[in-house]
Amino acid sequence: MASNLSSSHSIAVPTASHLPLNGKTILVTRSVGQSSQFTELLVAAGAHVVEMPALEIGPPSSWEALDGAIALLSEFDWLILTSTNGVSYFCERLMAQGKDIRALAEVKIAAVGEKTAQTLRHHCLQPDFIPPDFVADSLVEHFPEELTGKKILFPRVESGGREILVRELTAKGAEVIEVPAYQSCCPDSVPPSAALALQSGTVDVITFASSKTVQFFCQLAEKIFSGNSSENQLSVVANSLEGVCIASIGPQTSHTCRSLLGRVDVEAQEYTLEGLTAALIKWATDS
């Protein structure tokens, strides 16, 4: 007699409807080429993602200052890198100058944020110091040695970056050499799918991972929402987004959101894309 091999037990497979962000349309404003990881995290949690890059990253207007600093690397005590873009462009230029990571043998490296540190490790460089909070202010507060007399190289965005880090390092006696390593600018256009989603009111959440993305998003959104209105364009944007959740990766980005959009509804506790995803899942679960 043939045995019955069928089991009465079934395996529960989670469906999209059980995922925490199911039914939520989330607009991602990360820069071109840097949104895929965040999109994957949100989609895995059930969200429908619309990408609207509000930032374009490119080389600085001149390599002269960075090249000059690379030629004198042995004179520096520390190299400070605060973004993955800074790491990538610095390392790219290091190689373009015929050097490799051995040129940094005597230079200590500070990295703000785990993603920045990961990018360094990808280039076979180990950071000597990562501040406990993934923000630049924490770097100064927790710096591992006396700053007086230290010479620091700080490759950074060409314009519009935060000045507080340089001010505080200088106030503690360091000599900080700032050099443009890359620049960020506002894209010329908005993907039609993103413009349609905003105009039709189908967006539930807009995410911001930097102050620059907030600023450039507002510039782009003004064109979408203002039309022929004589009203203040920022007011038009803020009013048009009433009911849309504004989600920020951290305090500085939140400050810019409040300044330009009037509010922040969700802020990540850990200032990473994973932290922002977790904050959105909590928001969706609680609401």
For each residue, the residues with C-beta under 8 A, 3 or more apart:
1:
2:
3:
4:
5:
6:
7: 10
8:
9:
10: 7
11:
12:
13:
14: 18 19
15: 18 19
16: 19 22 46
17: 22
18: 14 15 22 46
19: 14 15 16 22 44 45 46
20: 45 46 281 284 285
21: 24 26 42 45 46 47 280 281 284
22: 16 17 18 19 46 47
23: 46
24: 21 46 47 48 204 205 280 284
25: 47 48 49 50 197 202 203 204 205
26: 21 42 47 48 49 50 203 204 205 206 207 280
27: 49 50 51 52 194 197 198 203 205 206 207
28: 35 38 39 42 49 50 51 52 207
29: 52 53 54 55 206 207 208 209 213 214 216 217
30: 34 35 38 51 53 55 207 209 213
31: 34 35 53 54 55 56 57 184 213
32: 35 53 55 56 57 187
33: 36 57
34: 30 31 37 57 84
35: 28 30 31 32 38 39 51 53
36: 33 39 40
37: 34 40 41 273
38: 28 30 35 41 42 207 209 273 276 277
39: 28 35 36 42 43 49 51
40: 36 37 43 44
41: 37 38 44 45 273 274 277
42: 21 26 28 38 39 45 47 49 277 280
43: 39 40 46 47 48 49
44: 19 40 41
45: 19 20 21 41 42 277 280 281
46: 16 18 19 20 21 22 23 24 43
47: 21 22 24 25 26 42 43 205 280
48: 24 25 26 43
49: 25 26 27 28 39 42 43
50: 25 26 27 28 193 194 197 203
51: 27 28 30 35 39 191 194
52: 27 28 29 190 191 194 198 217 220
53: 29 30 31 32 35 56 187 191
54: 29 31 186 187 212 213 216 217 220
55: 29 30 31 32 184 185 186 187 210 212 213 216
56: 31 32 53 184 185 186 187
57: 31 32 33 34 85 182 183 184
58: 182 183 184 185
59: 63 89 182 183
60: 63 66 89 158 180 181 182 183
61: 158 180 183
62: 65 180
63: 59 60 66 67 93
64: 67 68
65: 62 68 69 179 180
66: 60 63 69 70 89 90 93 155 179 180 181
67: 63 64 70 71 93 97
68: 64 65 71 72 179
69: 65 66 72 73 76 153 155 177 179
70: 66 67 73 93 94 97 99 103
71: 67 68 97
72: 68 69 75 76
73: 69 70 76 99 103 104 107 153
74: 103 106 107
75: 72 151
76: 69 72 73 79 107 151 152 153 177
77: 107 108 150 151 152
78: 107 108 109 110 150 151 152 153
79: 76 90 104 107 108 109 110 152 153 155
80: 109 110 112 139 152 153 154 165
81: 86 87 90 109 110 111 112 116 120 155
82: 86 111 112 113 116 136 139 154 156 165
83: 86 87 112 113 116 157
84: 34 87 88 115 116 118 119
85: 57 88 89 157 181 182 184
86: 81 82 83 89 90 116 155 156 157 181 182
87: 81 83 84 90 91 111 116 119 120 123
88: 84 85 91 92 119 182
89: 59 60 66 85 86 92 93 155 181 182
90: 66 79 81 86 87 93 94 155 181
91: 87 88 94 95 123 125
92: 88 89 95 96
93: 63 66 67 70 89 90 96 97 181
94: 70 90 91 97 99 100 101 103
95: 91 92 98 99 100
96: 92 93
97: 67 70 71 93 94
98: 95
99: 70 73 94 95 102 103
100: 94 95 103
101: 94 104 105 123 124 125
102: 99 105
103: 70 73 74 94 99 100
104: 73 79 101 107 109 125
105: 101 102
106: 74
107: 73 74 76 77 78 79 104 153
108: 77 78 79 128 129
109: 78 79 80 81 104 120 125 126 127 128 129
110: 78 79 80 81 127 128 129 130 131 139 143
111: 81 82 87 116 117 120 127 129 130
112: 80 81 82 83 116 130 131 134 135 136 138 139
113: 82 83 116 117 130 134 271 272
114: 117 118 130 134 272
115: 84 118 119 272 273
116: 81 82 83 84 86 87 111 112 113 119 120 127
117: 111 113 114 120 121 127 130
118: 84 114 115 121 122
119: 84 87 88 115 116 122 123
120: 81 87 109 111 116 117 123 125 126 127
121: 117 118 124 125 126 127
122: 118 119
123: 87 91 101 119 120
124: 101 121
125: 91 101 104 109 120 121
126: 109 120 121
127: 109 110 111 116 117 120 121 130
128: 108 109 110 144
129: 108 109 110 111 139 143 144
130: 110 111 112 113 114 117 127
131: 110 112 134 135 138 139 141 142
132: 138 142
133: 137 138 271
134: 112 113 114 131 138 250 270 271 272
135: 112 131 138 139 250 251 252 271
136: 82 112 139 140 162 164 165
137: 133 140 141 164 165 168
138: 112 131 132 133 134 135 141 142
139: 80 82 110 112 129 131 135 136 142 143 165
140: 136 137 143 165 168 169 172
141: 131 137 138
142: 131 132 138 139
143: 110 129 139 140 147 172
144: 128 129
145: 150
146: 149 150 173
147: 143 150 169 172 173 174
148: 172 173 174
149: 146 173 174 175
150: 77 78 145 146 147 173 174 175
151: 75 76 77 78 174 175 177
152: 76 77 78 79 80 169 174 175 176 177
153: 69 73 76 78 79 80 107 177 179
154: 80 82 165 166 176 177 178 179
155: 66 69 79 81 86 89 90 179 180 181
156: 82 86 161 178 179 180 181
157: 83 85 86 160 161 180 181 182 183 184 212
158: 60 61 180 181 182 183 184
159: 180 183
160: 157 184 212 215
161: 156 157
162: 136 165 211 252
163: 166 167
164: 136 137 167 168
165: 80 82 136 137 139 140 154 162 168 169
166: 154 163 169 170 176 178
167: 163 164 170 171
168: 137 140 164 165 171 172
169: 140 147 152 165 166 172 174 176
170: 166 167 173 174 175 176
171: 167 168
172: 140 143 147 148 168 169
173: 146 147 148 149 150 170
174: 147 148 149 150 151 152 169 170
175: 149 150 151 152 170
176: 152 154 166 169 170
177: 69 76 151 152 153 154
178: 154 156 166
179: 65 66 68 69 153 154 155 156
180: 60 61 62 65 66 155 156 157 158 159 183
181: 60 66 85 86 89 90 93 155 156 157 158
182: 57 58 59 60 85 86 88 89 157 158
183: 57 58 59 60 61 157 158 159 180
184: 31 55 56 57 58 85 157 158 160 212
185: 55 56 58 216
186: 54 55 56 215 216 219 220
187: 32 53 54 55 56 190 216 220
188:
189:
190: 52 187 194 195 220 223 224
191: 51 52 53 194 195
192: 195 196
193: 50 196 197
194: 27 50 51 52 190 191 197 198
195: 190 191 192 198 199 224
196: 192 193 199 200
197: 25 27 50 193 194 200 202 203
198: 27 52 194 195 201 203 221 224 225 240
199: 195 196 224 225
200: 196 197
201: 198 243
202: 25 197
203: 25 26 27 50 197 198 206 244
204: 24 25 26 244 245
205: 24 25 26 27 47 244 245 246 247 266 280
206: 26 27 29 203 217 241 244 245 246 247
207: 26 27 28 29 30 38 247 248 249 276 280
208: 29 211 213 214 217 246 247 248 249 253 256 257
209: 29 30 38 213 249 253 273 276
210: 55 213 214 249 253
211: 162 208 214 215 252 253 255 256
212: 54 55 157 160 184 215 216
213: 29 30 31 54 55 208 209 210 216 217 253
214: 29 208 210 211 217 218 253 256 257 260 261
215: 160 186 211 212 218 219 256 260
216: 29 54 55 185 186 187 212 213 219 220
217: 29 52 54 206 208 213 214 220 221
218: 214 215 221 222 234 237 260 261
219: 186 215 216 222 223
220: 52 54 186 187 190 216 217 223 224
221: 198 217 218 224 225 237 240 241
222: 218 219 225 226 233 234 236 237
223: 190 219 220 226
224: 190 195 198 199 220 221
225: 198 199 221 222 233 236 237 240
226: 222 223 229 231 233 236 237
227:
228:
229: 226 233 236
230:
231: 226 235 236
232: 235 236
233: 222 225 226 229 236 237
234: 218 222 237 238 260
235: 231 232 238 239
236: 222 225 226 229 231 232 233 239 240
237: 218 221 222 225 226 233 234 240 241 261
238: 234 235 241 242 260 261 262
239: 235 236 242
240: 198 221 225 236 237
241: 206 221 237 238 244 246 261
242: 238 239
243: 201
244: 203 204 205 206 241
245: 204 205 206 265 266 280 283
246: 205 206 208 241 257 261 263 264 265 266
247: 205 206 207 208 264 265 266 267 268 276 279 280 283
248: 207 208 253 254 257 264 266 267 268 276
249: 207 208 209 210 253 267 268 271 272 273 275 276
250: 134 135 253 254 267 268 271
251: 135 254 255 267 271
252: 135 162 211 255 256
253: 208 209 210 211 213 214 248 249 250 256 257
254: 248 250 251 257 258 264 267
255: 211 251 252 258 259
256: 208 211 214 215 252 253 259 260
257: 208 214 246 248 253 254 260 261 263 264
258: 254 255 261 262 263 264
259: 255 256
260: 214 215 218 234 238 256 257
261: 214 218 237 238 241 246 257 258 264
262: 238 258
263: 246 257 258
264: 246 247 248 254 257 258 261 267
265: 245 246 247 283
266: 205 245 246 247 248 276 279 280 283
267: 247 248 249 250 251 254 264 279
268: 247 248 249 250 271 272 275 276 278 279
269: 275 278 279
270: 134 274 275 278
271: 113 133 134 135 249 250 251 268 275
272: 113 114 115 134 249 268 275 276
273: 37 38 41 115 209 249 276 277
274: 41 270 277 278
275: 249 268 269 270 271 272 278 279
276: 38 207 209 247 248 249 266 268 272 273 279 280
277: 38 41 42 45 273 274 280 281
278: 268 269 270 274 275 281 282
279: 247 266 267 268 269 275 276 282 283
280: 21 24 26 42 45 47 205 207 245 247 266 276 277 283 284
281: 20 21 45 277 278 284 285
282: 278 279 285 286
283: 245 247 265 266 279 280 286 287
284: 20 21 24 280 281 287
285: 20 281 282
286: 282 283
287: 283 284
